[in-house]
Amino acid sequence: MRTAYVVAPEADAADAVQDAFVKAYGALARFRAGAPIRPWLLRIVANEARNRRRSADRRAGLALRAAAVSPREEVAASPESAVLADETRGQLLIALGRLRDEEREVIGARYFLGLSEAETAESLSIPAGTVKSRTARALGHLRVALGEIEGGPLDG
């Protein structure tokens, strides 16, 4: 518990220890016979606590970014532009719904949450190169999906 308290906030330390013991039990077959168990177990606890702290930091950062984003202020937007914006938003949501889950995740992280490639890679637990290729592929599929949607301003 002391190791987890040093690395993670108090609220997550107990959960980190519990999850670490479950992971250690699952990894017993890989434990080197004759090696001291205490350092091995403490490393697992520290890693789990560190992962929980990073996750909490990411969530806090995302919450701050989401709170900082304010809708664009338009001076006397016309009813026509409001209808056009609603139609465009609706078409985008329909097109996003046609993408595969991993494509939606990378588009959401990169463009809706404003994460960098490195942050996206870390949050989705994928390599940065995969973020780049998946983003390019997802944007291509999104263009195709938007082109297939009929009757809207994004037809083209």
NUTORKOL-514396 format. One record per residue: residue in one letter; z, y, x of N, C-alpha, C, O, CB in turn. Coordinates in steps of 0.05 Angstrom, whole numbers, plus 32768, in hexadecimal, padded with zeros to 4 digits. Each point is the difference from the previous one (the first is absolute). Glycine has a CB too. Layout:
AZYXZYXZYXZYXZYX
...
This chain:
M80007FE88011800080187FEF8000801980117FF380147FFA80257FD37FE2
R7FF78019803A8001801880117FE58007800B7FF88017800180377FDD800C
T7FC17FF87FFB7FE58005800A7FEF800D7FEB7FF28014800580127FC5801A
A7FFE801D7FC97FF0800B7FEA8009801C7FF97FEF80127FFA800A7FC07FF4
Y802180348013800A801A7FFA7FF7801580147FFB80177FF9802D7FD47FF2
V7FD5800C802E7FF7801380157FE380087FFC7FF88017800480297FD4801C
V7FCF80017FD77FE380047FFE7FF7800C7FE57FEE80107FFF800D7FCB8021
A8012801C7FCB7FF780087FE58016800F7FF180177FFF80077FCB7FD87FF7
P801680377FED8015800D7FEF80137FEC7FF47FF87FE97FFC7FE7803C7FFA
E80397FE4800480147FEE7FF67FF77FF07FE780067FE87FFE801B80378013
A7FD07FEE7FDE7FF87FF27FE77FEE7FE9800580007FEC7FF18004803F7FF8
D7FEC7FD6802D7FED7FEB8005800A7FEB80147FF47FEB80037FE880357FF4
A803B7FE5801680097FEF801580077FE47FF57FF87FEC800C801A803C800C
A7FFC7FD77FD280087FE57FF57FE77FF07FF87FFF7FE88005802D802C7FEB
D7FC17FFA80047FE77FF27FF87FF17FF780197FF47FEA8000800A80317FD6
A80027FF5803F7FF27FF98018800C7FE7800D7FF27FEF8009800280427FFE
V80277FCE7FF9800D7FE9800B7FFA7FE77FF07FFA7FEB800B802B80328006
Q7FDC7FE57FD57FFA7FE97FEF7FE37FF680047FFC7FE88004802580297FDB
D7FCC800280217FE47FF880047FFC7FF5801C7FF07FED8004800280367FDC
A801C7FE880347FFE7FF6801C80097FE380027FF47FF0800D8012803E8004
F80107FCB7FE1800A7FE580017FED7FED7FF27FFC7FE98009803280287FF7
V7FC57FF87FEB7FEC7FEF7FF37FE87FFB80127FF67FEA8003801980287FD0
K7FE88004803B7FEA7FFD801380087FEF80177FEF7FEF80098000803E7FEA
A80297FD6801780097FEF801780017FE37FF87FF87FEE800F802380398002
Y7FEE7FD37FD780017FE57FF77FE47FF47FFF7FFC7FE98008802E80217FDD
G7FC3800680117FE57FF77FFF7FF37FFC801B7FED7FF18003800F80267FD2
A800E7FF7803F7FF57FFF801B80107FED80137FFA7FFF80187FF5802F7FE1
L80247FC47FFC80107FEE80127FEF7FEC800F80077FF98017801F800C7FC9
A7FC47FF280157FEF7FED800D7FF4800C80197FF97FF180137FFD7FF97FC1
R80078030802D7FF4800E80178015800980157FF9800A80157FE280057FCD
F803E7FED801780158008801280017FED80197FFE7FE87FFD801D802A7FDC
R7FE67FFB803E80007FF18019801A7FF280048015800D80017FCB80148013
A80207FC47FEE80187FF08004800E8008801A7FF2800380157FFA7FD77FD0
G802E802A801A800F800780188003801E80048010800880117FE17FCD8003
A8000803B7FDE8001801D80038018800A7FEF80077FF47FEC7FC68010801C
P803F801380008016800B7FF07FF5800A7FE57FEC800D7FFF802D7FFF802C
I7FF67FED7FC07FF780067FE58006801D7FF97FF2800D7FF080147FC38003
R8010803B80188009801B7FF87FEB801580057FF9800F7FEE80367FE3801B
P7FC6801180107FEB801480047FE77FFD7FEF7FF580137FF6801C7FF08038
W7FE87FE47FCD7FE97FFA7FEF800580097FE47FEF800D7FF480067FCB8028
L802280227FD9800780087FE58003801E7FFE7FF7800C7FEC80207FC8800D
L7FF68039801B8003801D7FFF7FE5800E80027FFD80167FF3802F7FE58022
R7FC17FFA7FF97FE5800C80017FF37FFF7FE57FF280137FF8800A7FE08039
I80077FF77FC17FF57FFD7FE5800D80147FED7FF2800D7FF180047FC28017
V802480347FFA800F80147FEF7FF7801C80067FFA800F7FEE802D7FD28010
A7FD78026801C7FF7801B80077FE480057FF77FFA80167FF680247FE88032
N7FD07FEF7FDB7FE480047FF77FFF80047FE27FF180117FF67FFF7FD38030
E801F800C7FCB800080037FE3800B801B7FF77FF5800D7FEF80107FC1800D
A8011803A8011800C801A7FFA7FED801680077FFD80147FF080317FD98018
R7FC58011800E7FEC801580097FE980017FEB7FF780167FF980157FE38038
N7FEA7FF07FC77FEB80007FEC8008800D7FE67FF1800F7FF37FFD7FC78021
R802B80257FE4800A800D7FE78003801E80037FFA800F7FEE801F7FC68008
R7FF0803480228003801C80047FE4800E80007FFD80157FF4802D7FE38027
R7FC37FFC7FF27FE5800B80007FF480027FE47FF480137FF980057FDA8035
S800C7FFE7FC37FF67FFF7FE5800D80167FEF7FF3800E7FF180067FC18013
A802180358000800E80167FF17FF6801B80097FFC80127FF0802C7FD1800C
D7FD38020801E7FF58019800B7FE480067FF47FFA80167FF980207FE48031
R7FD67FF17FD47FE580037FF5800180097FE37FF280127FF77FFD7FCB8028
R802380157FD2800380077FE38009801D7FFD7FF7800F7FEF80147FC18006
A80088039801C800A801B7FFF7FEA801480077FFD80157FF380317FDB8019
G7FC2800980087FE9801180087FEC80027FEA7FF580167FFB80127FDE8034
L7FF37FF67FC47FED80007FEA800A80117FE97FF1800E7FF37FFE7FC5801B
A802B802B7FEC800B800F7FEB7FFF801E80067FFA80107FEE80257FCA8007
L7FE6802E80247FFD801C80087FE4800A7FFE7FFB80167FF6802C7FE48029
R7FC67FF57FE97FE480087FFE7FF780037FE37FF280127FF980047FD78032
A801380047FC47FF980017FE4800C80197FF37FF3800C7FEF800A7FC2800F
A801B8039800A800D80187FF47FF28019800A7FFF80147FF2802C7FD4800B
A7FCA8018801C7FF48018800B7FE480057FF47FF68016800080237FE2802A
V7FDA7FF37FCC7FE580037FF58003800D7FE4800D7FF77FEE7FE27FE0802B
S8003803F7FE58001800F7FE77FE480007FF57FEC8002800F803C801A7FFF
P7FD57FE37FD87FE580027FF57FF3801B8006800D8014800380017FCC7FD8
R7FD8801E80287FF180198006800380147FEA7FFE7FF97FE87FE17FED8034
E802780327FEB800280157FEC7FE5800D7FFC7FF5800B8013803B7FFD7FF9
E7FC67FF57FDC7FE6800C7FFA800580197FEF80107FFF7FED7FD87FD48017
V800A80428002800280187FF17FEE7FFD7FE77FE87FFF80028022801E8027
A80037FE17FC07FF27FFF7FE67FE97FEC80017FE880077FFD802480287FFB
A7FFB7FB7800C7FEB7FEB7FFF7FF47FFF7FE5800E80017FEB800B7FE58039
S7FCD80177FDB7FF27FFF7FE680057FE57FF380057FEC800E7FD880358003
P80207FDE7FD580037FE67FF27FEB7FEC800A80057FE88001800D80307FD7
E7FD67FF2802E7FEB7FEE800A80087FF3801A7FFB7FE880047FE280347FE5
S802E7FF4802980087FF4801A80177FED7FFE80027FED800E7FEE803D8008
A80227FDB7FD680167FEE7FFB7FF67FE57FF680097FEB80098015803C7FED
V7FCE7FDA7FF87FF57FE77FF57FF17FF1801680037FE880027FF8802D7FD0
L7FF67FFA803F7FF17FF4801680147FF380147FFA7FEA80097FE180387FF1
A803B7FEB800C80147FF58012800C7FE77FF480047FEC800F800680418003
D7FFC7FD27FD5800B7FE87FF37FEC7FE9800180087FE98005801480347FDD
E7FCB7FE980187FEB7FEB80017FFD7FF5801C7FFF7FE880047FE9802E7FD6
T80187FFB803A7FFE7FF8801C80177FEF80087FFD7FEB800D7FE9803E7FFD
R80327FDF7FEF80197FF180067FFE7FE57FF380077FEC800C8014803F7FF7
G7FDD7FD47FE47FFE7FE67FF27FEC7FEE800D80057FE880028007802F7FD4
Q7FDD7FF480327FEC7FEF800D800A7FF6801B7FFB7FE980077FE180317FE3
L80337FF68024800B7FF8801A80147FE97FFC80007FEC800F7FFA80428003
L80177FD47FD980137FEB7FFB7FF27FE67FF880087FEA8008801980397FE9
I7FCA7FDF7FFF7FF17FE87FF87FF37FF3801980027FE880047FF4802C7FCF
A7FFE7FFD803E7FF47FF6801980147FF380127FFB7FEB800C7FE280387FF0
L803B7FE9800780157FF5801080097FE57FF580067FED8010800980417FFD
G7FF17FCF7FD980077FE77FF47FED7FE9800680077FE97FFE800E80317FDE
R7FD37FED802C7FEC7FEC800780027FF6801D7FF37FED80077FEF80287FD7
L802E7FF9803280037FF8801C80147FE9800280107FFB7FEF7FE680348020
R80087FC3800880137FEA8006801B800D80068001801880077FDB7FC9800B
D803A80107FEB801B800A80048003800D801C800A8016800280077FC77FDF
E7FE6801580348004800B801B7FF0801A800480088011801080007FC08001
E7FE180317FE17FF180198002800E80177FF180018017800A7FD47FCE7FF9
R803680157FE6800F80157FF18019800880118006801880007FEA7FD57FD4
E801D800080398018800780107FF980138016800E8014800480057FC07FF1
V7FD78027801A7FF9801180167FF7801B7FF780068014800D7FEE7FC3800E
I7FFD802A7FCF7FF7801A7FF5801880107FF68002801880057FD17FD47FEE
G803F800680008018800E7FF68011800B8017800980177FFE7FF77FCB7FDA
A8004800E803C8011800980177FF28017800F800D8014800680067FBE7FFE
R7FD3802C80017FF2801480107FFC801A7FF180048016800B7FE67FC5800E
Y800D80237FCE7FF780187FF28013800A7FEA800280197FFD7FD17FD8800C
F803B7FFE7FEA801380097FEB801B8007800C800D80137FF87FDB7FD17FE6
L8021800C803680198006800D7FFD801180198014800A800A7FFE7FCB7FE4
G7FD6802D801C7FFA80118018800B7FF4801A8006800F80127FFB80177FCF
L80017FBF8021800A7FF480187FEA7FFF80157FE87FFE7FFA80387FE67FEB
S7FE8801E80347FED7FFD80167FF87FE28002800B7FEF7FF3800980398026
E7FD87FD37FF97FF87FE4800380177FF0800B80047FE97FF87FCD80258011
A803E7FFD800A80177FF2800C80157FFA7FEB800B7FEA7FFF7FEB802B802E
E80107FFF7FC380147FFD7FEB7FF77FEC7FEB80107FEF7FF68000803F8011
T7FD77FD27FF27FF47FED7FED80027FE4800C80087FED7FF27FD980367FFB
A80187FDA802C80027FE6800D801C7FF5800080057FE97FF97FD580238024
E803980057FE9801C7FF88000800A7FF97FE4800D7FEC7FFC7FFB8030802C
S7FF17FF57FC5800A7FFB7FE47FF47FE77FF4800D7FF37FEF7FFA803E800C
L7FE07FC9800C7FF37FE87FF480027FE880127FF67FEA7FF97FEB80347FF0
S802C7FE5802F80037FEA80137FE57FF480087FFD7FE880018030800E7FEC
I7FC0801C801A7FE67FF7800A7FF980108019800B801680037FE67FDD7FCD
P7FFD800380417FF8801080187FF2801A7FF87FF380017FEB800A7FD3802F
A8004803F7FF87FF3801A7FFB7FE17FFD7FFD7FF4800D7FF08031800A802A
G7FD07FD77FF57FE37FFA7FFE7FF97FF67FE47FEA80067FF580147FF1803C
T80137FF97FC47FFC7FF57FE5800180177FEC7FF180007FEC80237FD48021
V7FFE803F7FF7800280177FEE7FE5800F80007FF580077FEB803D7FFE801D
K7FC37FFF80107FE6800F80027FEA7FF17FF27FF1800C7FF0801D8007803C
S7FEF7FD37FD97FEA7FF17FF480047FFD7FE27FED80017FF1800D7FE7803B
R801F80137FCC80067FFC7FE37FFB801B7FF17FF77FFF7FEA802B7FDC8021
T7FE5803B80027FFC801A7FF37FE280057FFC7FF780097FEB80338009802A
A7FC67FE980007FE380047FFE7FF47FEF7FEB7FF080097FF0800F80038041
R80097FDA7FCF7FF67FEE7FEC800880087FE47FF07FFE7FED80117FDD8035
A8018802D7FDB800B80087FE57FF180197FF67FFA80017FE880337FEB8024
L7FCE802780067FF280187FF77FE47FFA7FF87FF5800B7FEC802780108033
G7FD77FD27FEF7FE57FF77FF880007FF37FE47FEF80067FF080067FF48040
H801F7FF57FCC80027FF27FE6800780147FEA7FF77FFE7FE980177FD8802E
L8002803F7FF0800780147FEC7FE880107FF87FFD80077FE980317FFC802B
R7FC1800480007FE7800E7FF97FEE7FF07FED7FF6800B7FED800C800C8040
V7FFC7FCF7FD97FF07FEF7FEF800C7FFF7FE47FF180027FEC80017FE2803C
A802880187FD6800D7FFF7FE67FFD801A7FF07FFB7FFF7FE880267FE0802C
L7FE180377FFA7FFD801A7FF27FE380037FF77FFB800B7FEA802980098032
G7FC97FE27FF47FE480027FF87FF97FEF7FE87FEE80067FF180078003803E
E801B7FE17FCD7FFB7FEE7FE9800B800A7FE67FF87FF87FEB80097FE38035
I801280387FE2800C800B7FE87FEC80137FF37FF78013800D80387FE88007
E7FCC80007FD37FEB80107FF3800C80187FF1801780007FF87FCD7FD78003
G800B803D8001800680167FEE80138015800A800B800F7FF07FED7FD17FEE
G800D8022803C80138014800A7FF4801180157FEA7FFC8008803A7FE57FED
P7FEB803380137FF7801480147FFC7FF4801C7FF3800C8011802480177FD5
L7FF37FC5801F7FFD7FF4801A7FE87FEF80027FFA7FF580168037800C7FEF
D7FC07FFC7FE67FE77FF080017FED800E80137FFF8019800280067FD67FCF
G7FEC8002803E7FEF800F80117FEB7FF1800D7FF1800C800F8033800F7FF7
